[in-house]
Every structure is written in structure tokens, then in C-alpha cells.
Amino acid sequence: MHGLLAQKRVLLIIGGGIAAYKTPELIRQLKAAGADVRCVLTAGGAQFVTPLTLGSVSGEKVYESLFDLTDEAEMGHIRLSREADIVLVAPATADLIGKMAQGLANDLASTALLATDKPVMIAPAMNVQMWAHPATQRNMQTLQQDGIAVIGPETGDMACGETGPGRMSEPADIAAAIIAQIGPHTQRLAGKTALVTAGPTHEPIDPVRYIANRSSGKQGYAIAEALAALGAKTVLVSGPTHLTPPAQVTLEKVETAREMLAACEAYLPSDIAVMTAAVADWRSTNSTQSKIKKQAGNTPPALELTENPDILAHLAKHNQRPHLLVGFAAETDNIIEHAQAKLARKGCDWIVANDVSPETGVMGGGENTVHLIDAQGHEAWDKMSKAQVARQLADKMAAYFDNQDAAE
Ligand code: C5P
């Protein structure tokens, strides 16, 4: 990441949440990439991290008050927000998000956010219920319509003792997202098209019941984001998830495997296709239009299952086969052998095999340990965040197309 943010200035607005404790590390990472970082600390933020810490790490004055005569004389809020190349809000609390959505401006942070003419990115962090609240979700929709980029939140254990979506993204991932937004745009996949599937599928049994699985969709969403960041025109075909779709990606929402297949076929031809979705293997043979009634004394209805189409295998044999077709394989043992067999069976070019043995915590978690397998061999990657796996995979694809172009 060295030098990727050279000459760039980040205005970091720190909201009042416990995740503020991660901001000195975030500043360190941004500075390591070459950025200058100037902080605006809200009154709430100052309860969690001190101006002295932020000033020491950033090496710059920390701005706290809108009505501070010296600050306004030295650097008005308008200049503060305009001199930056990007404004980053981390942590973005429910309160700050609400203020941004409404256009309120009653302190230095909200005023700078309203006055800026630069791209804005937010890293939300809050309690699970606060995040899920319709008011917050409504505000988030407004911010996305306003073109504000969002990173996270991640799902996991929270300081408040609850578990679910609401954790602020890790500093390394936020720094990478900033680089993707304002760093040198090598756009190594510019001119290429990419198709990504993600999430589970839901297979109806009747209008209220369905067969599903525990896929979160995180890895697929991260891959779509990473491909789009390299300039690929990216379509994300997603089963039901709770994730915020990445900016600059066309989202096609589907429920069933058959809908997912149809959506994928509609976007062919495609240079790249990455099938991360955990497609249900089976669907109910006769899903009914009316709810199946429980009847006292009767034996429960038998669920008869039919095999779903294998989207990856189908695309591999398609007359508009994607040029680089990548599948995923979740394995617990003999990872390489099983993945090599899957590569041959499915007819794809690469398999990304995840080690999903229970001790890895990969299912639903933020990290992944993967092997990349192709017809020539395999590579073991270190344990890293799903966002990093996605970026490394996108880089590999860019290198693959560079080689192809060089060979032509
Ligand atoms: O067969 P298995 O589910 O282990 O293979 C996993 C790979 O195949 C993943 O890339 C997944 O997205 C894809 N797949 C698919 N359609 C299916 C089943 C799996 O595209 N019906």
C-alpha cells in the first residue's frame, strides 16, 4: 500500500462510538499509504479517543469545535472540508448518519459534511438493533442515493455484548477502500465485464416456508466490489442477504437457483464469472401456492426434492462460456484433492477452495483461508479478511488478462 495515497489528504470525522478506539490505527494505516490525515473529533468521539492521541498519530492539529475562534480564523469548516480529497466518517454512528441524511449541521463534523464538495465515505458502527432499525436503514438508503460510499458494517461480536451486523470494518479494509476510491486508478480490468453470484438461494416449499442455508454473501459481495474497483463492469447476482450492495455494481436480486441461473444467462457474454453463491442443491418438487396446513393427528407431509441446476457447470458448457470462469469450493479435509476433482467435474478454470473446518470460523465470519487451484497447480494463501481475498483474486485476474493480452 506504500505511496498509494501520496499527496492525498483525508479528512477523518470521528463519531461517538466505541469503535473510535480503532481510529488511531486507521490513521496509522492511511499515513503508511502516504496520506495526510486531518481529524475532526465530535463531542461523542472525544469520550472514546483523546485529541492528544489523534494529534500525535496524525501529526496535525485536531479540530473539535465549530465555534472556536482560533480554529475558524486559522481554518474555517468550509476550507477544512474542501482541502481534503475525501471525507471519511469512522465510526459513523446512527446519530451522524441521521444528521447526514437530513442535512443537519449543528456541530463541526456535520457542518463540514454539508459543506464538502469531495467524495464522502462512511464506516458505520453501532449496536445491532440500532443498525437494523428502519430509521437507520431509511437514512442509509438516502445516503446511498446521495452517492455516499459505505464500507461495512461487519457482522460479529460487539462491545455491547450482542452479535450481528454493526461492527466497524477493520482499519486495513477501510484504508484499502480509501485507496480504491482516491488512489491511483490503474483500472487493470477496464473494458472487461464480470458476473458474480453471491449469497444463498431460497427454495420455496409453500408461500411461507423455504429451504435455505447459512451463506452470508460476504465473500461474493467483496469480490464484486474488488472487480468493480479495478474497472470491470460488474453485475452481482445475489440471493437474499442482509448486505449493503457495493457502489458501482449492478445488483440483480434473486431468490431461487433457477432465477439465479436465468439472471446469469441474461448477462452473458462476460469476460469473468465468479460463482460464490451457495446455491441450494435441491428444491421442493411441488412447491404449493397455498400454505400447507398442519392437521392434528396427521403425519407430517413428505418433502420431495428435485435437483437444482448447477449454475457453474451450466455456464462452463454454455455456448457463451465466460472467458475466465471461477468456482468456489467449501472443504473440510483433503482440500486440494477435492478442489482439483471439482475443477475437472465442473469444467471451470479456477477453484477458490476455502477451508471451512469449524476451527477456521469462516462461515459467516470476516476472514477466510483459501487455496487457489487451476489445471497447473495450486497456491495456498495466508489467512486474511474476505475483502483482502477478494482484492488478491481480482489482482490475479488482472494479471491473467495482462498475460493473455501480451500473448496475443
Ligand atoms: O458442488 P458444490 O456446491 O460444492 O460447488 C460449489 C461451486 O459451484 C460454487 O462455485 C457454487 O457457486 C457453484 N454452484 C452453482 N450451482 C449449484 C451448485 C453450486 O453454481 N447448483
Residues whose N, C-alpha, C, O or C-beta is under 5 A from the ligand:
A	BS01	C5P	M275 T276 A277 A278 V279 A280 N308 P309 D310 I311 L312 V326 G327 F328 A329
